[in-house]
């Protein structure tokens, strides 16, 4: 038993040495804060160390660590968001209704006006507060839609893998992604000042 723990420690030390820089770069890219990125990477390794026995080697250690880090990033933004706390999670049916309501009977935008947040000169994804609002907007999406969006944009999974995970067709997947992006746009325009 002690030998297994020692092997795990050796493997873990190798992972820290091998993947710290790339994990830090990703966290810094996603948060634009050196301190936050350092904390998130440290939290990732702490979690990985405590869960090392659950690593089944179905993916590479790097992929596994990145999935832990991406969850830490999402949690960070969720905790630091300025989205109104009374907002609720949207059901899939409500999601369809809300996204359909953005168009008129001729399937054109009801409003062609570009919202002022999209005209800002700063890169919104470099803004920690904006990313917090976006994380909460993503969290409000129906579960399947949330998984589709986070898998596509945070973990860079391919469409066919996401379809397998969600047990949906490719055309259904693209419809979900499209509708989720519409709802995210609406949520961001409502909640970002």
N, C-alpha and C positions, 0 to 999 in steps of 0.2 A: 504494500500500500504506500509506504514512504517513497519507494522507487518511482511510482507513478506520479506522485506530487513533485518530486525532483525533476522528472522529465517534463512535466507541465511548466515548471518554473523556467527551465532552459528554453523551451519552445517560446514561452511568453517573452522572455528577455530578447530573444531573436526577433520576434515580431515588433517589439518596441523599437529596437535598433533599426529594423528594416522599413517600417511603415510610419514612423512618427512624422517625418518631413512631409510625406505626401498627404497624410491626414490633416496636418496643420495647414498646409496650403489650401486644401479644400475648405476647411472650416474658416480660414481667413477670407477666402473668396466669398463664402456664403454669409459672413457676418461683418466683414470690414473692420474687425476689431481684433488686435493682437491678443489682448488679455482674454477676451471671450473665446477666441480660437484655441488658445492654450488650455483654458479651463475645459472646453468641450473635448479636446483630445485626451486630456487627463481623465475626464469622466468616462470616455470611451474605453480607455485601457483598464480602468478600475472595473467597469462593467464586464469587459471581456475576461479579465482575470477571474472574476467570481463565477463566470459562466463557461469557462474554458472546457469543462467536462461536457457541456451541451453542444460543443462544436462538433458536428457530425462529418466534417470534411466533404460535404456535398458541394461546397463552393470553396474557392481559395480563401486562405486566411485574410487576404487583403479585402476581398468582397465582403466577407463576414464583418470585418472591422468597419468597413465603410457603411454597411447597413446599420450598425450600432451608432456610428457617428451621425448619419442622416437622421435617425430617430432623436438623437440628442439635440441636433440643430432645430428640428421641428418643435421639440419640447421647449427649447430656449425661446423661440419666437412666440409660441403660444403663451408662455408665462409673461412675456414682456410686451404683449400687444395692447393697443389702445382701442380695440374693437369693443363696442358696447357689450357689457357682460350679460344683458338680458336677451341677447339674440340667441336663437335656437338653431338646432340642427335641422336641415331640410330633408324631407322624405323624397324618394325618387319621383313620385307622382307630382309633388309640389315643384320639384326641380324642372320637370317637363313643362308644367303650367307656367312657371316663372320665365323660363327661357322662351317659350312660345309667345308670351306677352310682350317681348321686345320687338316683335314684328307685326306689321299690319296684315290685312287680308290678302295683300298682293305679295307677301313675303319680303317686304322691304323694311328697313329700319324705321321705327316710329319716330325716332329722333336722329337726325343726321349731325347734330351738334357734337363737336369733340369736347369732351370734358376737360376742364382746365388742368387736371393732374397729369394728363398725357402730354401737355405742352411745357412742362417744367424742363429746365435745362439740365438739372442734376439727373444722374442715373439712379432711378428709384431703387433698383436692386442693390445699390451700394448703401442704402439708407436702412439702418437697423430697425427703426420704428416702422417704416413701410413694410419691411419683411415680416415684422410681427403681426401687422394687420393682415398681410397676405396669408400667413400661416393660420390665423383664426378664420379667415374666409375659406381657406381650403378645408379646415376642420369642420365647417358647417355643411359642406357638401354631403349629398347622400353617400353612404359608405362605398359603393362600387365606383362612383365618380371620383371620390377622394383617392381610392387605390389606383385608379387609372391615371389620374393626374400626377400623383407623387411617384408612381412607378416610371412614368414617361419622363418627367422632368427632373426628379431628384436622384433616381437610381439609374437613369438612362437604359432601362430595359427596352427590349424590342417589342413591337406591337404583338407579334405572335406569342411571345412569352406571357405578356399581360393578359391576352385573350385566354390562354390556358389557365392562368391563375384565377381569372374571374369566371371562367366557363361561359364565354360569350363569343359571338362571331366577330370577325374583323370589322364588318360594316357597323355593327352595334357598338364596337369599341370606338370607332371614329365619331359616331354620333354622340356618345357619352363624353368624349374629350371635347368636342365642339360645344356641347351644351354646358359642360363644366366651365369652360373658358368664358362663356357668356355670363354665367352666374358670378364667376370670380371678378370679371370686369365690373359688373353691377355692384357687387359687394365692396370692391375697392373704391369705386367712385362715391359710394355712400359713406364709407367709413374713414377714408383717408382725407385729412384736412390739408 
